[in-house]
Amino acid sequence: RPYTGQVFMVAERNGLGAPAFSVALIVNGAVVATLDGEAPRVTLDISKTFHEGKNEISFRVTPTHRPNQDINTGMDIAIGLGKSQGQTLAIDRVITRFQRTSAQTDMLRLDKTVELK
């Protein structure tokens, strides 16, 4: 059964310039977004990819080469339950989070299971 609440992804770049990687966000087998960090902040309503019960969320990293990259540049991606009205987004509960900097060379994949009721 489809999840009737609202689920949002908020991705924020940390540091100056894009990080030396991109991240594919996959929910229940569907690619929801591919984030390269070019935009300082990306917000998406990803509610339609969730259902009641267990949901599989995967963050997959692809290293990219960027000359003169600051190794402290990174991304923070939060998936949360909340509400959106007009230009205002309120996250009531973060259900999972992914954080990484360009200095990290490991953690090329992170899988999570979350249950929604």
Secondary structure as UniProt FT lines:
FT   STRAND          6..14
FT   STRAND          21..27
FT   TURN            28..29
FT   STRAND          30..35
FT   STRAND          41..45
FT   HELIX           47..49
FT   STRAND          53..63
FT   TURN            67..68
FT   TURN            71..72
FT   STRAND          74..85
FT   TURN            86..87
FT   STRAND          88..101
FT   TURN            102..103
FT   STRAND          109..116
//
